[in-house]
């Protein structure tokens, strides 16, 4: 049971929480009960199930997200992942709605295709990079926004294209960084991930480019207002750390390691969660 809980990596869902909070903060009249159900289904069921599938099929021996030394996987992990997925679908259908349930089905299929040996999207660096970041970013944002605002019109939903694409842009930057310390492990399995394709320094150049685009998106959406100033202040620790880490990697590529990657993920999620949490409160 302990190994199963570790491979579910439930705390890792904290790193994806900014997308949920962003959608809530921009909702005109969110239904609070639905918002809680969406939060529980995504962060305690759907995302952990996806982590479990990834661990089961990859059988990593080296560090993976939040697990520096992952324990061995068993068949029970596979069954638990399926149970989490099915429970997510049942709760989504009963307490949220059909559109959100359809999103859960599609996301579940993509998460399995990512690691399953018959498809294994992970082997295709550019394709997996685009698909994963779009589904975890823009599509998740739109799914949350629609789920907690059931009376929202299509026109209102499409007006949220900038926040949705900013979520994807952030992930286009961060996703390859989460692979930067796994090059040896991925090479052993024959997986050409986006980070391996870009190289270590190329992964950092890619991240800088997409984070700059995200910054432009935030400015375009918020304008020169108090929320934008607050965002800049809260993101300062993250940007300072990322600048320092980039400089260290340029000196020695061995600094592109598990510890620094987890620090980046933690800072990014804390800074953005605080920012969007404040917007929700306001």
C-alpha positions as CSV (number, residue, x, y, z in Angstrom):
1,X,0.0,0.0,0.0
2,X,2.8,2.4,0.8
3,X,4.4,1.8,-2.6
4,X,1.1,2.3,-4.4
5,X,0.5,5.6,-2.5
6,X,4.0,6.8,-3.5
7,X,3.4,6.0,-7.1
8,X,0.1,7.8,-7.2
9,X,2.1,10.9,-6.3
10,X,-0.9,12.8,-5.1
11,X,1.2,15.8,-3.9
12,X,2.3,16.2,-7.5
13,X,-1.2,17.4,-8.3
14,X,-0.3,20.5,-6.4
15,X,1.9,21.4,-9.4
16,X,-1.2,21.4,-11.7
17,X,-3.4,23.3,-9.2
18,X,-2.7,26.8,-10.7
19,X,-4.8,25.8,-13.8
20,X,-7.8,25.0,-11.7
21,X,-7.4,28.2,-9.6
22,X,-6.9,30.3,-12.7
23,X,-10.2,29.0,-14.1
24,X,-12.0,29.6,-10.8
25,X,-10.6,33.1,-10.4
26,X,-11.9,34.1,-13.9
27,X,-15.4,32.6,-13.5
28,X,-18.2,35.1,-13.4
29,X,-20.6,33.0,-11.2
30,X,-19.0,29.8,-10.2
31,X,-21.1,27.1,-8.5
32,X,-19.1,26.4,-5.3
33,X,-20.3,22.8,-4.9
34,X,-19.4,21.9,-8.5
35,X,-16.0,23.6,-8.0
36,X,-15.2,21.4,-5.0
37,X,-16.2,18.3,-6.9
38,X,-14.1,19.2,-9.9
39,X,-11.1,19.9,-7.6
40,X,-11.5,16.5,-5.8
41,X,-12.0,14.6,-9.1
42,X,-9.0,16.1,-10.9
43,X,-6.4,16.4,-8.1
44,X,-7.3,13.3,-6.0
45,X,-8.4,10.9,-8.7
46,X,-7.7,11.7,-12.4
47,X,-4.1,13.1,-12.1
48,X,-3.0,10.5,-9.5
49,X,-4.4,7.7,-11.8
50,X,-2.4,9.2,-14.7
51,X,0.8,9.1,-12.5
52,X,0.1,5.5,-11.6
53,X,-0.3,4.4,-15.2
54,X,3.0,6.2,-16.1
55,X,4.8,4.5,-13.2
56,X,3.4,1.1,-14.0
57,X,4.3,1.0,-17.7
58,X,7.7,2.8,-17.3
59,X,8.9,0.9,-14.3
60,X,11.4,3.6,-13.6
61,X,14.5,2.8,-11.7
62,X,15.8,6.4,-11.6
63,X,14.2,9.6,-10.2
64,X,10.7,10.6,-11.4
65,X,8.4,13.4,-10.2
66,X,8.6,13.7,-6.4
67,X,10.3,10.2,-6.2
68,X,14.0,10.3,-6.1
69,X,14.2,6.5,-5.6
70,X,10.9,5.0,-6.9
71,X,9.9,1.7,-5.3
72,X,9.1,-1.3,-7.6
73,X,5.7,-1.4,-9.2
74,X,3.2,-4.3,-8.9
75,X,0.0,-5.4,-10.7
76,X,-2.0,-3.9,-7.8
77,X,-0.9,-0.4,-8.9
78,X,-2.5,-1.0,-12.3
79,X,-5.8,-2.0,-10.7
80,X,-5.7,1.0,-8.3
81,X,-5.2,3.3,-11.3
82,X,-8.2,1.8,-13.0
83,X,-10.3,2.1,-9.9
84,X,-9.3,5.8,-9.5
85,X,-10.2,6.4,-13.2
86,X,-13.6,4.7,-12.9
87,X,-14.5,6.5,-9.6
88,X,-13.6,9.8,-11.3
89,X,-16.0,9.1,-14.2
90,X,-18.8,8.1,-11.8
91,X,-18.4,11.2,-9.6
92,X,-18.0,13.4,-12.6
93,X,-21.3,12.1,-14.2
94,X,-23.3,12.3,-10.9
95,X,-22.1,15.6,-9.5
96,X,-20.7,17.7,-12.4
97,X,-22.1,16.9,-15.8
98,X,-21.8,15.1,-19.2
99,X,-19.3,17.5,-20.8
100,X,-16.9,17.3,-17.9
101,X,-17.2,13.5,-17.9
102,X,-16.3,13.5,-21.6
103,X,-13.2,15.5,-20.7
104,X,-12.3,12.9,-18.1
105,X,-12.7,10.1,-20.7
106,X,-10.5,11.8,-23.2
107,X,-7.9,12.8,-20.7
108,X,-7.8,9.2,-19.3
109,X,-7.3,7.8,-22.8
110,X,-4.4,10.2,-23.5
111,X,-2.7,9.4,-20.2
112,X,-2.8,5.7,-21.0
113,X,-1.6,6.3,-24.6
114,X,1.3,8.3,-23.3
115,X,3.0,5.3,-21.6
116,X,1.3,2.2,-22.9
117,X,3.7,0.0,-25.0
118,X,1.3,-0.4,-27.9
119,X,1.0,3.4,-28.5
120,X,3.6,5.1,-26.2
121,X,3.3,8.7,-27.2
122,X,6.3,9.3,-25.0
123,X,8.5,8.0,-27.8
124,X,7.4,10.8,-30.1
125,X,9.0,14.0,-28.6
126,X,7.2,16.8,-30.4
127,X,3.8,15.0,-30.6
128,X,3.8,14.1,-26.9
129,X,5.0,17.6,-25.9
130,X,2.1,19.2,-27.8
131,X,-0.6,16.8,-26.8
132,X,0.3,16.6,-23.1
133,X,0.7,20.4,-22.7
134,X,-2.6,21.1,-24.5
135,X,-4.6,18.5,-22.5
136,X,-3.1,19.5,-19.2
137,X,-3.2,23.2,-20.0
138,X,-5.8,24.7,-22.3
139,X,-8.3,21.8,-22.4
140,X,-8.2,21.4,-18.6
141,X,-8.7,25.1,-18.1
142,X,-11.7,25.1,-20.5
143,X,-13.1,21.9,-18.8
144,X,-12.9,23.5,-15.3
145,X,-14.4,26.8,-16.5
146,X,-17.3,25.1,-18.2
147,X,-17.9,22.7,-15.3
148,X,-18.2,25.3,-12.6
149,X,-20.1,27.7,-14.8
150,X,-22.8,25.4,-16.3
151,X,-24.8,28.2,-17.7
152,X,-21.8,29.7,-19.6
153,X,-22.4,30.3,-23.3
154,X,-20.1,29.2,-26.1
155,X,-19.2,32.9,-26.7
156,X,-18.2,33.3,-23.0
157,X,-16.1,30.1,-23.1
158,X,-14.2,31.2,-26.2
159,X,-13.5,34.6,-24.6
160,X,-11.2,32.6,-22.3
161,X,-8.7,31.6,-25.0
162,X,-5.9,33.8,-23.7
163,X,-5.8,32.2,-20.2
164,X,-6.2,28.8,-21.7
165,X,-3.3,29.3,-24.0
166,X,-1.2,30.8,-21.3
167,X,-1.7,27.6,-19.3
168,X,-0.4,25.6,-22.3
169,X,2.5,28.0,-22.8
170,X,3.6,27.6,-19.2
171,X,3.6,23.8,-19.6
172,X,5.4,24.0,-23.0
173,X,8.2,25.6,-21.0
174,X,8.0,23.4,-17.8
175,X,7.2,20.0,-19.3
176,X,10.6,19.4,-21.0
177,X,12.3,20.7,-17.8
178,X,10.7,17.9,-15.9
179,X,12.5,15.5,-18.2
180,X,15.9,17.1,-18.1
181,X,17.4,14.9,-15.4
182,X,16.0,11.7,-17.0
183,X,18.0,11.5,-20.2
184,X,19.9,8.3,-19.2
185,X,16.8,6.6,-18.0
186,X,14.8,7.5,-21.2
187,X,17.7,6.5,-23.4
188,X,17.9,3.1,-21.7
189,X,14.2,2.6,-22.6
190,X,14.6,4.0,-26.1
191,X,12.4,7.0,-25.5
192,X,13.3,10.2,-27.3
193,X,11.7,12.8,-25.1
194,X,11.4,16.4,-25.9
195,X,14.2,17.3,-23.5
196,X,16.5,14.7,-25.0
197,X,15.7,16.0,-28.5
198,X,16.5,19.6,-27.4
199,X,19.5,18.7,-25.3
200,X,20.1,20.0,-21.8
201,X,20.9,23.6,-22.8
202,X,18.3,23.6,-25.5
203,X,15.7,22.6,-22.9
204,X,16.5,25.8,-21.0
205,X,16.4,28.0,-24.1
206,X,13.0,26.5,-25.0
207,X,11.7,27.2,-21.5
208,X,12.9,30.8,-21.6
209,X,11.1,31.3,-25.0
210,X,7.8,29.9,-23.8
211,X,7.9,31.7,-20.5
212,X,8.4,35.0,-22.3
213,X,5.4,34.2,-24.4
214,X,3.4,33.5,-21.3
215,X,4.5,36.8,-19.9
216,X,3.1,38.5,-23.0
217,X,-0.1,36.6,-22.6
218,X,-0.5,37.8,-19.0
219,X,0.1,41.4,-20.0
220,X,-2.4,41.1,-22.9
221,X,-5.0,39.6,-20.6
222,X,-4.6,41.6,-17.4
223,X,-3.3,44.8,-18.9
224,X,-1.2,47.1,-16.7
225,X,-3.4,46.7,-13.6
226,X,-2.9,45.7,-10.0
227,X,-3.3,41.9,-10.7
228,X,-0.4,42.1,-13.1
229,X,1.8,44.0,-10.6
230,X,0.9,41.4,-8.0
231,X,1.8,38.6,-10.4
232,X,5.2,40.2,-11.1
233,X,6.0,40.5,-7.4
234,X,4.9,36.9,-6.6
235,X,6.8,35.4,-9.6
236,X,10.1,37.2,-8.7
237,X,11.4,34.3,-6.5
238,X,10.6,31.8,-9.3
239,X,12.3,33.9,-12.0
240,X,15.3,34.5,-9.8
241,X,15.7,30.8,-9.1
242,X,15.3,29.9,-12.8
243,X,17.9,32.5,-13.8
244,X,20.3,31.2,-11.2
245,X,19.7,27.6,-12.3
246,X,20.2,28.4,-16.0
247,X,23.5,30.0,-15.2
248,X,24.6,27.0,-13.1
249,X,23.6,24.6,-15.9
250,X,25.7,26.7,-18.4
251,X,28.7,26.2,-16.1
252,X,28.0,22.4,-15.5
253,X,25.2,20.4,-17.1
254,X,25.2,18.1,-14.1
255,X,23.3,20.8,-12.3
256,X,20.3,19.8,-14.4
257,X,19.3,17.3,-11.8
258,X,16.3,16.0,-9.9
259,X,16.7,18.3,-6.9
260,X,16.8,21.6,-8.9
261,X,13.9,20.4,-11.1
262,X,11.7,19.7,-8.0
263,X,12.6,23.1,-6.6
264,X,11.6,24.8,-9.8
265,X,8.3,22.9,-9.8
266,X,7.6,23.8,-6.2
267,X,8.4,27.5,-6.6
268,X,6.3,27.7,-9.8
269,X,3.3,26.1,-8.2
270,X,3.5,28.0,-4.9
271,X,3.9,31.4,-6.6
272,X,1.1,30.8,-9.1
273,X,-1.2,29.1,-6.6
274,X,-0.8,32.1,-4.2
275,X,-1.5,34.6,-7.1
276,X,-4.6,32.8,-8.4
277,X,-5.8,32.1,-4.8
278,X,-5.7,35.8,-4.1
279,X,-7.7,36.5,-7.3
280,X,-10.3,33.9,-6.2
281,X,-10.6,35.6,-2.8
282,X,-11.0,39.0,-4.4
